[in-house]
Amino acid sequence: MIDDAPAVARLRAWPRTALWTGPSPLHELPRLRAAIGAAPRLFIKRDDVIPFGFGGNKIRKLAFVTAAARADGADVLMTVGGVQSNHCRATAAAAATLGMRCVLVLNGTPPPTPTGNLLLDTLLGAEVHFVPGRADRAPRMAALAAALRAEGRRPVEIPLGASTPLGALGLALAVGELVEQGVIPDVIVHASSSAGTQAGLTAGCTLFGLPTRVVGVSADERADDLRDNVHAVIAGIGDLLGVDSERLAGARPIEVDDTRIGDGYGVPTDASREAVTLFARHEGVFVDHTYTAKAAAGLVAGVRNGAFETAASVLFWHTGGQVGLLA
């Protein structure tokens, strides 16, 4: 276990844009606990109700990423994602607030009428470009960035999900926020995809000296691939904070549950549909089929199959995405 006070001090002092002032709410889920017969106490960290740009974990990442972009003199924020990308919507909101241009490259077919996150992207004034598939996104963004530079603009290209070591600092710092709220859960369960959130939470638990297990429920990636990606981002966090990168990345197991993917990214499963209903009807909380419902299904399955039977408390970190329910 690493409890590196200098690294934590550097993390707390790192420049970030004040997109909102935290913390996000934390509360218990007694009715859900009773409904699914959970032995451990259940808690929820409500990043879904962060009061900026419809909230979500991406706001935490963008606070760090946009601060660096502004320091570098950037005037255009660019990023990539799916048609209903939460990250793209959050990036568009950040750009609008900071008076910057926003360019989004989305894979998929343009719908006849924008809905959900895509509707919000357009309301926020983002310039949207569509490409056929995931592999086409980064090359198109690079080409658009080159064209902007030729015009004298200063774009910054934000990778998928802002899941860089810099972006992941937002979730590492969020662990300190959790500690200050007085709850140290035995297990954190959350949705995992582009690795940044899981890397940040895992590194944060190590840096703040928590024994908490962090279980990422994959929305699309197979466990081995996602573990490798998380490891790489944690190592990068170590480099930023002056901590031995491999020591930080290897300080605890990287736990990934890839049994909830079903037929793929954004495709509901029977278990995710049940989770949507359970959370809504027992706690008034909305989860989406792309990310959080699958993570919620992982939590429910873990309770039912005894995976958390030795835990006194399990926390569901709600990473947002409820806008997707309206797409």
C-alpha positions in Angstrom: 0.0 0.0 0.0 1.2 3.5 -0.9 0.3 6.4 1.4 2.4 9.1 -0.2 1.5 12.5 1.4 3.7 14.5 -1.1 1.9 12.9 -4.0 -1.5 13.6 -2.5 -0.5 17.2 -1.9 0.6 17.5 -5.6 -2.8 16.0 -6.6 -4.8 18.4 -4.5 -2.8 21.4 -5.9 -2.9 20.4 -9.5 -4.5 23.1 -11.7 -8.1 22.4 -12.7 -11.0 24.4 -14.1 -13.8 25.2 -11.7 -16.6 23.7 -13.8 -18.5 23.1 -10.5 -17.8 23.0 -6.8 -18.2 19.6 -5.2 -18.7 17.2 -3.6 -21.2 15.1 -5.4 -23.8 13.6 -3.1 -23.3 10.3 -1.2 -26.1 8.4 0.4 -27.3 4.9 1.4 -29.6 2.7 -0.7 -31.7 0.8 2.0 -34.6 0.0 -0.3 -32.5 -1.4 -3.0 -30.6 -3.4 -0.4 -33.8 -4.9 0.8 -35.1 -5.6 -2.7 -32.1 -7.6 -3.7 -31.4 -9.2 -0.3 -28.0 -7.6 0.1 -26.0 -8.5 3.2 -23.6 -5.5 3.0 -24.8 -1.9 3.3 -25.2 -0.3 -0.1 -24.1 3.3 -0.8 -24.1 5.4 -4.0 -21.8 8.2 -5.1 -23.9 10.5 -7.3 -21.6 11.9 -10.0 -24.7 11.7 -12.2 -26.1 14.8 -10.4 -23.0 17.0 -10.7 -24.6 20.3 -11.5 -22.7 21.0 -14.8 -23.5 19.8 -18.3 -25.8 17.1 -17.0 -23.0 15.8 -14.8 -21.1 12.5 -14.9 -17.6 11.3 -14.3 -16.3 13.1 -17.4 -16.8 16.5 -15.7 -14.1 15.5 -13.2 -11.7 14.5 -16.0 -12.4 17.6 -18.0 -11.7 19.9 -15.1 -8.0 18.9 -15.3 -7.8 18.5 -19.1 -9.3 21.9 -19.8 -7.1 23.7 -17.3 -4.1 22.3 -19.2 -5.6 23.3 -22.5 -6.2 26.9 -21.4 -2.7 27.1 -20.0 -1.4 26.1 -23.4 -3.5 28.8 -25.1 -5.9 26.4 -26.8 -9.1 27.9 -28.4 -10.7 24.7 -29.7 -11.6 21.5 -27.8 -11.8 18.4 -30.0 -12.8 14.9 -29.0 -14.3 11.7 -30.3 -17.0 9.2 -29.3 -20.3 7.5 -30.3 -23.4 9.3 -31.4 -24.7 9.3 -27.8 -21.3 10.0 -26.1 -21.6 11.4 -22.6 -18.0 12.6 -22.9 -18.7 14.5 -26.1 -21.7 16.2 -24.5 -19.6 17.1 -21.4 -16.8 18.5 -23.6 -19.2 20.6 -25.6 -20.6 22.0 -22.3 -17.1 22.8 -21.1 -16.2 24.5 -24.3 -19.3 26.6 -24.2 -18.6 27.7 -20.7 -15.0 28.6 -21.4 -15.8 30.5 -24.6 -14.0 27.9 -26.8 -15.0 26.3 -30.1 -15.9 22.6 -29.9 -15.4 20.0 -32.6 -16.7 16.4 -32.2 -16.0 13.4 -34.3 -18.7 10.8 -33.8 -18.9 7.3 -35.2 -22.3 6.1 -36.4 -25.2 7.2 -38.6 -26.6 10.7 -38.2 -30.2 10.4 -37.0 -32.9 12.3 -38.8 -33.7 14.1 -35.6 -31.0 14.6 -32.9 -32.0 13.2 -29.5 -30.3 12.6 -26.1 -26.7 13.6 -26.0 -26.5 14.5 -29.7 -29.4 17.0 -29.2 -27.4 18.6 -26.3 -24.3 18.7 -28.4 -26.1 20.7 -31.1 -27.7 23.0 -28.5 -24.3 23.7 -27.0 -23.0 24.7 -30.4 -20.6 21.9 -31.1 -19.5 21.3 -34.7 -20.2 17.6 -35.3 -18.5 15.3 -37.9 -19.7 11.7 -38.5 -17.5 8.8 -39.5 -18.4 5.2 -40.2 -16.6 3.4 -37.3 -14.5 3.7 -34.2 -11.2 3.2 -36.1 -12.1 6.3 -38.3 -12.4 8.7 -35.4 -8.9 9.5 -34.4 -7.6 10.0 -38.0 -10.5 12.3 -38.8 -9.9 14.3 -35.6 -6.2 14.6 -36.5 -7.0 15.8 -40.0 -9.5 18.4 -38.7 -7.0 19.6 -36.1 -4.3 20.0 -38.8 -6.8 22.1 -40.9 -7.6 24.3 -37.8 -3.9 24.9 -37.1 -3.4 25.9 -40.8 -6.1 28.6 -40.1 -4.2 29.9 -37.1 -6.4 28.2 -34.5 -5.0 26.3 -31.5 -7.0 23.0 -31.1 -6.4 20.5 -28.4 -7.2 16.8 -29.2 -8.8 15.1 -26.2 -8.6 11.3 -26.5 -11.7 9.1 -26.0 -13.3 9.7 -22.6 -10.5 12.0 -21.6 -9.0 8.8 -20.3 -5.4 10.0 -20.0 -3.3 10.1 -16.9 -4.1 13.8 -16.6 -7.9 13.2 -16.9 -7.8 10.3 -14.5 -6.4 12.6 -11.8 -10.0 13.8 -11.5 -11.2 10.4 -10.2 -8.1 10.0 -8.0 -8.9 13.3 -6.3 -12.6 12.1 -6.0 -11.4 9.3 -3.7 -10.2 12.0 -1.3 -13.6 13.6 -1.6 -15.2 10.3 -0.6 -12.9 10.0 2.4 -14.0 13.5 3.5 -17.6 12.4 3.3 -16.9 9.8 6.0 -17.5 6.6 4.1 -14.8 4.0 3.4 -16.5 1.2 1.6 -15.1 -2.3 1.3 -15.9 -2.4 -2.4 -16.5 0.2 -5.1 -18.4 -0.9 -8.2 -18.5 1.3 -11.3 -18.8 1.3 -15.1 -15.5 0.9 -16.9 -14.7 1.3 -20.6 -11.9 3.7 -21.7 -9.9 2.9 -18.5 -9.6 6.5 -17.1 -12.2 6.2 -14.3 -11.1 2.8 -13.1 -7.4 3.9 -13.2 -8.2 7.1 -11.2 -10.3 5.4 -8.6 -7.8 2.5 -8.2 -4.8 4.9 -7.9 -6.8 7.2 -5.6 -7.6 4.3 -3.2 -3.9 3.5 -3.1 -2.7 7.1 -2.7 -5.2 7.8 0.1 -4.4 4.5 1.8 -7.8 2.9 1.4 -8.1 -0.9 1.5 -11.1 -0.7 -0.8 -11.5 -3.1 -3.8 -12.3 -1.3 -7.0 -14.4 -3.4 -9.4 -14.9 -2.1 -12.9 -17.8 -3.5 -14.8 -16.9 -3.4 -18.5 -19.3 -1.9 -21.0 -17.5 -3.2 -24.0 -13.8 -4.3 -23.5 -12.7 -7.8 -22.5 -11.2 -8.0 -19.1 -7.5 -8.6 -20.1 -7.5 -5.7 -22.5 -9.2 -3.4 -20.1 -6.8 -4.4 -17.3 -3.8 -3.6 -19.5 -5.3 -0.2 -20.3 -6.0 0.6 -16.7 -2.5 -0.4 -15.7 -1.0 1.9 -18.3 -3.1 4.9 -17.1 -2.2 4.3 -13.5 1.5 4.2 -14.4 1.0 7.5 -16.1 -0.6 8.9 -13.0 2.5 7.9 -11.1 4.7 9.7 -13.5 2.6 12.9 -13.1 2.6 12.8 -9.3 6.3 11.7 -8.8 5.4 8.2 -7.6 7.2 5.1 -8.9 4.8 4.3 -11.8 5.1 0.5 -11.7 4.8 0.4 -7.9 1.6 2.5 -8.1 0.2 0.4 -11.0 1.0 -2.9 -9.2 0.0 -1.9 -5.7 -3.4 -3.7 -5.9 -5.2 -6.1 -8.3 -7.0 -4.4 -11.2 -10.5 -6.1 -11.0 -12.6 -6.2 -14.2 -16.0 -7.9 -14.6 -16.6 -8.4 -18.3 -19.6 -10.7 -17.9 -22.1 -7.9 -18.4 -21.2 -6.8 -21.9 -23.9 -8.9 -23.6 -24.2 -8.2 -27.3 -21.9 -5.2 -27.1 -21.6 -1.5 -26.4 -24.9 0.2 -25.9 -27.0 -2.9 -26.3 -29.3 -3.6 -23.4 -29.3 -7.0 -21.7 -32.0 -8.6 -19.6 -29.9 -7.9 -16.5 -29.4 -4.2 -17.4 -33.1 -3.8 -18.0 -33.8 -5.3 -14.5 -31.2 -2.9 -13.0 -32.8 0.1 -14.6 -36.1 -0.9 -13.0 -34.6 -1.8 -9.6 -32.7 1.5 -9.2 -35.6 3.6 -10.5 -38.5 2.0 -8.5 -36.7 1.5 -5.2 -34.4 4.5 -5.1 -35.5 7.0 -7.7 -32.1 6.8 -9.4 -31.8 6.5 -13.2 -29.1 4.4 -14.9 -28.4 4.0 -18.6 -28.0 0.8 -20.6 -24.7 1.7 -22.2 -22.7 2.1 -18.9 -24.3 2.4 -15.5 -27.1 -0.1 -15.9 -24.6 -2.8 -16.8 -22.5 -1.8 -13.8 -25.6 -1.9 -11.7 -26.4 -5.3 -13.0 -22.9 -6.4 -12.0 -23.5 -5.1 -8.5 -26.8 -7.0 -8.3 -25.3 -10.2 -9.6 -22.4 -9.8 -7.2 -24.8 -9.6 -4.3 -26.8 -12.6 -5.5 -23.9 -14.8 -6.2 -22.1 -14.1 -2.9 -19.2 -12.1 -4.4 -19.5 -9.4 -1.7 -20.6 -11.6 1.2 -17.5 -10.7 3.2 -18.0 -7.0 2.6 -19.6 -4.8 5.2 -20.4 -2.1 2.6 -20.4 -1.7 -1.2 -20.5 1.6 -3.0 -22.0 2.1 -6.4 -20.1 5.0 -8.1 -22.7 6.4 -10.5 -20.7 7.8 -13.4 -23.8 9.4 -15.1 -25.2 8.9 -18.5 -28.9 9.1 -17.7 -29.4 11.3 -20.8 -29.0 8.1 -22.8 -32.3 6.9 -21.6 -34.0 9.7 -23.6 -32.2 8.9 -26.9 
